[in-house]
Amino acid sequence: MTLLGAHMSISGGFFNSLVEGEKVGCNTIQIFVKSSNQWQAKELEKSDINKFKEEQKRTKIKPVVAHNSYLVNLASPDSQLIGKSKESMLIELGHCEKLSVTCLVIHPGSHLGQGEKKGIEKVAESINYLLAKTSTYKVRIALEITSGQGTNLGYRFEQIAQMIDLIEDKERIGVCFDTCHAFAAGYDIRDQTSYDRTWKQFDEMLGTKNLLVIHMNDSKRELGSKIDRHEHIGKGQIGLAGFKLLMNDKRWENIPKILETPKEDDKVKLDKMNLKVLKGLISEE
């Protein structure tokens, strides 16, 4: 069975993300391992870790991946902000390791006017620091493709490739392909020809073996808009055809495919709806 799930809240305890994931029909999930809009976090209690692992064993939801805090900017020209970002990431990597979360998805960062080349170098330098500090950990870092909004880095496969080239411990680095972000950045997947072209470019630049996570989001905005606005599956500019190609691509069967679609009202109902749509696109052999 293909790995398919959604980003789930850790409200009420880490274990609760698995309970909620089971409720909507996930066999993999994504979580935050601390508050997404705070720098600090309390130490994990042994009881929290044990309860999470017990629920994971019961629900059989595996793997669990994480997304980093929105405050983090590993490309910042501000040394104080870089310092805070690194400390926050060390906390998150530590939590991931204790919870046996397989990888931490991160937005590479924003260069904030210093230029893309300098920003890319800063990202790699920051990640080298983090991986060296956590050299005994198993958790990997997945660099997420971005839409290219503002001064955000990582909206071209070439940029992610340049970051990885500068990272020393390549065994613990990988890539997250976000369908909405990639589409907004100009990578089309809506028909077989454009789909094949995009993944050929991905493989040539980054290697499909380094794909760790796929974020399954339709896009409110048009191809190449550079505007990051997620939409429900099939209700945006990508449409059902692109997601059908993804859901039937055998290469991605064992890659966690995670919904980050809007949850504006009934989140359980909306997650179930989007998962149902995606499962309905799988062709019977």
C-alpha positions as CSV (number, residue, x, y, z in Angstrom):
1,M,0.0,0.0,0.0
2,T,1.3,3.4,-0.9
3,L,2.4,5.7,2.0
4,L,-0.2,8.4,2.4
5,G,-1.1,10.8,5.2
6,A,-1.4,14.4,6.4
7,H,0.2,16.9,8.7
8,M,-1.3,16.2,12.1
9,S,-1.5,18.4,15.2
10,I,0.5,17.5,18.4
11,S,-2.1,19.3,20.5
12,G,-2.9,17.2,23.6
13,G,0.4,15.3,23.3
14,F,2.7,13.9,20.6
15,F,0.8,10.6,20.8
16,N,-2.4,12.4,19.8
17,S,-1.1,13.1,16.3
18,L,-1.1,9.3,15.7
19,V,-4.6,8.9,17.2
20,E,-5.9,11.7,14.9
21,G,-4.0,10.3,11.9
22,E,-5.6,6.9,12.5
23,K,-9.0,8.6,12.6
24,V,-8.7,10.1,9.1
25,G,-7.0,7.0,7.6
26,C,-3.3,7.9,7.5
27,N,-0.6,5.2,7.3
28,T,2.1,7.9,7.6
29,I,2.0,11.5,9.1
30,Q,3.9,14.7,9.5
31,I,4.1,16.6,12.8
32,F,5.8,19.6,14.4
33,V,8.1,18.4,17.2
34,K,7.7,21.7,19.0
35,S,5.7,24.9,18.6
36,S,6.1,26.2,15.1
37,N,6.2,29.8,16.2
38,Q,8.3,29.7,19.3
39,W,12.1,29.4,19.6
40,Q,12.3,27.4,22.8
41,A,10.7,24.1,23.8
42,K,10.6,22.1,27.0
43,E,12.5,18.9,27.3
44,L,10.6,15.8,26.2
45,E,9.4,13.7,29.1
46,K,10.2,10.0,29.1
47,S,6.4,9.3,29.5
48,D,5.6,11.4,26.4
49,I,8.2,9.5,24.3
50,N,6.9,6.1,25.5
51,K,3.3,7.0,24.9
52,F,4.1,8.1,21.4
53,K,6.0,4.9,20.6
54,E,3.2,2.8,22.0
55,E,0.6,4.5,19.9
56,Q,2.8,4.2,16.8
57,K,3.1,0.5,17.4
58,R,-0.7,0.2,17.9
59,T,-1.7,2.3,14.9
60,K,1.2,1.0,12.7
61,I,1.6,4.6,11.3
62,K,5.1,4.6,10.0
63,P,7.2,6.5,9.1
64,V,6.5,9.7,11.0
65,V,8.2,12.8,9.5
66,A,8.5,16.3,11.0
67,H,8.5,19.8,9.7
68,N,10.7,22.5,11.3
69,S,9.6,25.8,12.9
70,Y,8.6,28.6,10.7
71,L,10.9,31.0,12.6
72,V,14.0,29.3,11.4
73,N,16.1,31.0,8.7
74,L,19.4,29.2,8.1
75,A,20.3,31.7,5.3
76,S,19.8,34.9,7.3
77,P,22.5,37.6,7.1
78,D,21.8,38.4,10.8
79,S,24.2,36.5,13.0
80,Q,21.8,36.6,16.0
81,L,19.0,35.1,13.9
82,I,21.3,32.4,12.5
83,G,22.3,31.6,16.1
84,K,18.6,31.3,17.2
85,S,17.8,29.2,14.1
86,K,20.6,26.8,14.8
87,E,19.6,26.4,18.5
88,S,16.0,25.8,17.5
89,M,17.0,23.2,14.9
90,L,19.2,21.4,17.5
91,I,16.2,21.1,19.8
92,E,14.0,19.8,16.9
93,L,16.6,17.3,15.7
94,G,17.0,16.1,19.3
95,H,13.2,15.6,19.6
96,C,13.1,13.8,16.3
97,E,15.8,11.5,17.4
98,K,14.1,10.7,20.7
99,L,10.7,10.0,18.9
100,S,12.3,8.0,16.1
101,V,11.1,10.5,13.5
102,T,12.9,9.6,10.3
103,C,13.5,13.1,8.8
104,L,13.0,16.8,9.5
105,V,11.7,18.8,6.5
106,I,13.0,22.3,6.4
107,H,12.5,25.4,4.2
108,P,16.1,26.2,3.2
109,G,15.8,29.9,4.2
110,S,15.6,33.4,2.8
111,H,18.6,35.4,1.8
112,L,16.9,38.8,2.7
113,G,18.8,40.8,0.2
114,Q,22.3,39.5,0.5
115,G,22.0,37.6,-2.8
116,E,21.2,33.9,-3.6
117,K,24.9,32.7,-3.8
118,K,25.7,34.0,-0.3
119,G,22.4,32.7,1.0
120,I,23.0,29.2,-0.4
121,E,26.5,29.2,1.2
122,K,24.9,30.2,4.6
123,V,22.4,27.4,4.4
124,A,25.1,24.8,3.7
125,E,27.3,26.2,6.5
126,S,24.4,26.1,9.0
127,I,23.5,22.5,8.0
128,N,27.1,21.4,8.3
129,Y,27.2,22.8,11.8
130,L,23.9,21.0,12.7
131,L,24.9,17.7,11.3
132,A,28.3,17.8,13.0
133,K,26.6,18.6,16.3
134,T,24.3,15.6,15.9
135,S,26.7,13.2,14.2
136,T,25.4,10.2,16.2
137,Y,21.8,10.8,15.2
138,K,19.9,8.8,12.5
139,V,17.4,11.6,11.7
140,R,17.9,13.1,8.2
141,I,17.2,16.7,7.0
142,A,15.0,17.1,3.9
143,L,15.5,20.4,2.0
144,E,12.0,21.4,0.7
145,I,11.5,22.8,-2.8
146,T,10.0,26.3,-2.3
147,S,7.8,28.5,-4.5
148,G,10.4,31.3,-4.8
149,Q,8.2,33.9,-3.0
150,G,10.1,36.9,-1.8
151,T,13.8,36.1,-1.2
152,N,13.2,32.4,-0.4
153,L,15.8,30.0,-1.6
154,G,15.3,26.5,-3.0
155,Y,12.8,27.3,-5.8
156,R,15.1,25.8,-8.4
157,F,16.4,22.2,-8.3
158,E,19.8,23.8,-9.1
159,Q,19.8,25.8,-5.9
160,I,19.0,22.7,-3.8
161,A,21.8,20.8,-5.6
162,Q,24.2,23.7,-4.9
163,M,23.4,23.4,-1.2
164,I,23.8,19.7,-1.1
165,D,27.2,20.0,-2.9
166,L,28.4,22.2,0.0
167,I,27.1,19.8,2.7
168,E,29.7,17.4,4.0
169,D,27.5,14.6,5.5
170,K,25.5,13.7,2.4
171,E,24.1,10.5,4.0
172,R,21.9,12.6,6.2
173,I,20.5,15.1,3.7
174,G,17.7,14.6,1.2
175,V,14.9,16.5,-0.5
176,C,11.2,17.2,0.0
177,F,9.1,17.8,-3.2
178,D,6.1,20.0,-2.5
179,T,3.7,19.9,-5.5
180,C,2.3,23.4,-4.8
181,H,5.7,25.0,-4.3
182,A,7.2,23.2,-7.4
183,F,4.3,24.2,-9.6
184,A,4.4,27.8,-8.4
185,A,8.1,27.8,-9.1
186,G,7.5,26.7,-12.7
187,Y,7.7,22.9,-12.6
188,D,4.6,21.4,-14.3
189,I,3.2,18.0,-13.6
190,R,-0.2,18.2,-15.1
191,D,0.2,15.8,-18.0
192,Q,2.5,12.9,-18.8
193,T,4.9,14.9,-20.9
194,S,5.4,17.7,-18.3
195,Y,5.4,15.2,-15.4
196,D,8.2,13.2,-17.0
197,R,10.2,16.3,-17.9
198,T,10.0,17.6,-14.3
199,W,11.1,14.3,-12.7
200,K,13.9,13.9,-15.3
201,Q,15.2,17.3,-14.3
202,F,14.8,16.3,-10.6
203,D,16.7,13.1,-11.1
204,E,19.5,14.8,-13.1
205,M,20.0,17.6,-10.6
206,L,19.2,15.8,-7.3
207,G,18.7,12.1,-7.8
208,T,15.4,10.4,-7.2
209,K,17.2,8.3,-4.6
210,N,17.4,11.4,-2.4
211,L,13.7,12.1,-2.4
212,L,12.5,11.6,1.2
213,V,9.0,13.2,1.3
214,I,6.4,14.5,-1.1
215,H,4.0,17.2,0.1
216,M,0.7,16.7,-1.7
217,N,-0.9,20.1,-2.2
218,D,-2.9,21.6,-5.1
219,S,-2.1,25.2,-5.9
220,K,-4.5,28.2,-5.8
221,R,-2.2,30.1,-8.1
222,E,-1.0,29.5,-11.7
223,L,2.1,27.8,-12.9
224,G,5.3,29.9,-12.3
225,S,3.4,32.5,-10.1
226,K,6.0,32.1,-7.3
227,I,3.1,32.5,-4.9
228,D,2.7,29.8,-2.2
229,R,-1.1,29.2,-1.7
230,H,-2.1,25.6,-1.0
231,E,-5.5,24.3,-2.2
232,H,-7.5,21.1,-1.8
233,I,-6.6,18.2,-4.1
234,G,-8.2,18.7,-7.5
235,K,-9.6,22.1,-6.8
236,G,-6.6,24.1,-7.8
237,Q,-4.4,24.9,-10.8
238,I,-2.7,21.5,-10.8
239,G,-5.9,19.5,-10.9
240,L,-6.6,15.8,-10.6
241,A,-4.5,14.6,-13.6
242,G,-1.2,15.6,-12.0
243,F,-2.0,13.9,-8.7
244,K,-3.2,10.7,-10.6
245,L,0.3,10.5,-12.2
246,L,1.9,10.9,-8.7
247,M,-0.3,8.3,-7.1
248,N,0.3,5.7,-9.8
249,D,4.1,6.2,-10.0
250,K,5.5,3.1,-8.5
251,R,8.8,4.9,-7.7
252,W,7.1,6.8,-4.9
253,E,5.1,3.9,-3.3
254,N,7.4,3.9,-0.2
255,I,7.9,7.7,-0.1
256,P,5.7,9.4,2.5
257,K,3.1,11.5,0.6
258,I,1.8,14.1,3.1
259,L,-1.2,16.5,2.7
260,E,-0.7,20.1,3.8
261,T,-4.1,21.2,2.4
262,P,-6.2,23.9,4.1
263,K,-7.9,23.0,7.4
264,E,-10.1,26.1,7.8
265,D,-13.1,24.4,9.5
266,D,-13.6,20.7,10.1
267,K,-10.0,19.4,9.8
268,V,-11.0,15.7,10.2
269,K,-13.6,16.0,7.4
270,L,-11.2,17.9,5.1
271,D,-8.3,15.5,5.6
272,K,-10.7,12.5,5.0
273,M,-12.0,14.2,1.8
274,N,-8.5,14.9,0.4
275,L,-7.2,11.4,1.3
276,K,-10.3,9.8,-0.3
277,V,-9.7,11.8,-3.5
278,L,-6.0,10.7,-3.7
279,K,-6.8,7.1,-3.0
280,G,-9.5,7.2,-5.6
281,L,-6.9,8.1,-8.2
282,I,-5.0,4.9,-7.8
283,S,-5.5,2.7,-10.8
284,E,-6.2,-1.0,-10.3
285,E,-3.7,-3.2,-12.1
